Amino acid sequence: MLPIRNGSSFSLLQQRLRGLIVCNFATKIRFLSEKAKSFSIFLQITEVLQMEIGAQKKR
């Protein structure tokens, strides 16, 4: 990747990036909500596993 020395091409790059960010914002939110769902499921699973381990230790 070459360093961009030209100011105008840099601002053009910024504009393109801003457009991409705006476009990807909705998908990112959707992606994050999916991650949050899977994370909460993961937390539930670990909770159940911890309870199971606790029950095993008590026996």
Backbone as CSV, one residue per row, in Angstrom:
resi,resn,N_x,N_y,N_z,CA_x,CA_y,CA_z,C_x,C_y,C_z
1,MET,0.846,-1.199,0.000,0.000,0.000,0.000,0.876,1.241,0.000
2,LEU,0.702,2.088,-0.999,1.493,3.305,-1.089,0.898,4.397,-0.221
3,PRO,1.756,5.188,0.425,1.238,6.317,1.192,0.639,7.367,0.269
4,ILE,-0.492,7.914,0.646,-1.163,8.904,-0.209,-0.643,10.288,0.164
5,ARG,0.051,10.923,-0.796,0.623,12.243,-0.538,-0.299,13.339,-1.045
6,ASN,-1.112,13.003,-2.028,-1.979,14.001,-2.661,-3.191,14.252,-1.761
7,GLY,-3.438,15.511,-1.406,-4.529,15.859,-0.503,-5.893,15.570,-1.086
8,SER,-6.060,15.831,-2.399,-7.384,15.650,-3.017,-7.770,14.178,-3.070
9,SER,-6.812,13.317,-3.382,-7.121,11.884,-3.424,-7.421,11.369,-2.016
10,PHE,-6.775,11.971,-1.023,-7.053,11.581,0.354,-8.480,11.947,0.750
11,SER,-8.911,13.162,0.378,-10.282,13.567,0.709,-11.286,12.706,-0.050
12,LEU,-10.942,12.337,-1.282,-11.810,11.440,-2.052,-11.908,10.086,-1.351
13,LEU,-10.777,9.609,-0.853,-10.750,8.350,-0.113,-11.612,8.456,1.135
14,GLN,-11.519,9.599,1.832,-12.345,9.811,3.020,-13.825,9.774,2.674
15,GLN,-14.187,10.424,1.554,-15.592,10.430,1.130,-16.072,9.013,0.840
16,ARG,-15.249,8.247,0.147,-15.607,6.857,-0.159,-15.773,6.043,1.112
17,LEU,-14.834,6.235,2.047,-14.915,5.515,3.318,-16.174,5.892,4.074
18,ARG,-16.493,7.189,4.079,-17.692,7.648,4.782,-18.932,6.999,4.164
19,GLY,-18.976,6.933,2.835,-20.085,6.276,2.153,-20.191,4.816,2.536
20,LEU,-19.030,4.141,2.585,-19.016,2.732,2.969,-19.491,2.555,4.397
21,ILE,-19.047,3.453,5.273,-19.443,3.366,6.683,-20.954,3.523,6.819
22,VAL,-21.519,4.503,6.105,-22.969,4.720,6.154,-23.706,3.498,5.613
23,CYS,-23.193,2.942,4.506,-23.833,1.757,3.913,-23.746,0.559,4.852
24,ASN,-22.599,0.400,5.478,-22.372,-0.779,6.309,-22.951,-0.642,7.708
25,PHE,-23.435,0.550,8.048,-23.890,0.786,9.413,-25.042,-0.149,9.787
26,ALA,-26.020,-0.257,8.894,-27.175,-1.121,9.162,-26.744,-2.580,9.272
27,THR,-25.866,-2.995,8.362,-25.410,-4.390,8.412,-24.599,-4.632,9.676
28,LYS,-23.795,-3.643,10.084,-23.019,-3.800,11.314,-23.936,-3.949,12.516
29,ILE,-24.992,-3.132,12.568,-25.942,-3.219,13.680,-26.602,-4.597,13.695
30,ARG,-27.013,-5.072,12.516,-27.623,-6.396,12.414,-26.633,-7.457,12.892
31,PHE,-25.379,-7.332,12.413,-24.325,-8.279,12.776,-24.103,-8.278,14.284
32,LEU,-24.051,-7.067,14.872,-23.818,-6.957,16.316,-24.979,-7.538,17.108
33,SER,-26.200,-7.323,16.630,-27.350,-7.892,17.338,-27.315,-9.411,17.272
34,GLU,-26.895,-9.943,16.110,-26.730,-11.402,15.992,-25.667,-11.887,16.973
35,LYS,-24.549,-11.152,17.038,-23.477,-11.502,17.976,-24.005,-11.477,19.406
36,ALA,-24.786,-10.443,19.725,-25.326,-10.317,21.078,-26.231,-11.496,21.407
37,LYS,-27.056,-11.889,20.422,-27.930,-13.044,20.631,-27.109,-14.292,20.910
38,SER,-26.112,-14.545,20.046,-25.301,-15.749,20.215,-24.512,-15.673,21.519
39,PHE,-24.106,-14.450,21.903,-23.364,-14.293,23.157,-24.251,-14.593,24.361
40,SER,-25.507,-14.125,24.312,-26.414,-14.405,25.433,-26.696,-15.901,25.514
41,ILE,-26.819,-16.547,24.342,-27.001,-18.002,24.324,-25.771,-18.680,24.936
42,PHE,-24.590,-18.173,24.560,-23.333,-18.697,25.102,-23.295,-18.551,26.620
43,LEU,-23.729,-17.381,27.114,-23.755,-17.155,28.568,-24.722,-18.124,29.244
44,GLN,-25.882,-18.345,28.621,-26.849,-19.285,29.187,-26.249,-20.687,29.257
45,ILE,-25.562,-21.082,28.193,-24.954,-22.420,28.153,-23.906,-22.554,29.257
46,THR,-23.045,-21.518,29.413,-22.016,-21.602,30.451,-22.646,-21.630,31.838
47,GLU,-23.745,-20.884,32.014,-24.450,-20.893,33.300,-24.940,-22.312,33.621
48,VAL,-25.574,-22.940,32.628,-26.084,-24.300,32.806,-24.931,-25.259,33.102
49,LEU,-23.830,-25.097,32.364,-22.672,-25.961,32.594,-22.120,-25.783,34.002
50,GLN,-22.049,-24.528,34.453,-21.554,-24.278,35.810,-22.464,-24.922,36.847
51,MET,-23.779,-24.844,36.629,-24.715,-25.485,37.553,-24.521,-26.995,37.539
52,GLU,-24.318,-27.561,36.335,-24.085,-29.000,36.216,-22.819,-29.401,36.949
53,ILE,-21.753,-28.611,36.773,-20.483,-28.909,37.437,-20.664,-28.827,38.951
54,GLY,-21.398,-27.816,39.404,-21.684,-27.685,40.836,-22.453,-28.878,41.362
55,ALA,-23.424,-29.353,40.574,-24.211,-30.519,40.977,-23.337,-31.767,41.017
56,GLN,-22.414,-31.882,40.056,-21.503,-33.034,40.021,-20.597,-33.039,41.245
57,LYS,-20.108,-31.852,41.636,-19.194,-31.760,42.780,-19.897,-32.106,44.086
58,LYS,-21.194,-31.773,44.177,-21.948,-32.031,45.415,-22.175,-33.525,45.636
59,ARG,-22.243,-34.296,44.538,-22.516,-35.741,44.661,-21.347,-36.495,45.255
